[in-house]
């Protein structure tokens, strides 16, 4: 096999692996640019006393059920509150807002 064919085979393999990773590996970096993931709003209860939330189990407000995945990391700005509204695209968190317990419970009841 010629050197050119080896190089082309290697480049093709790298491109295939990169495409596979882009669509099937969910990280904040890949989900941010993945066109097949919709932006959604979810709700979650988080620990008080911290502004860094890890492995957050969010609730879909349309169904009132937990999402099928956990958000790996969500950064906050008020360590005295414990209910958040998360605008995200898969693992990529665009923004969070703190909400009342009443609004959280309403979303959970559906």
Helices and strands as residue ranges (DSSP letters): H 3-24, H 28-33, E 40-45, E 52-56, E 59-60, E 71-75, E 83-89, E 92-98, H 101-109
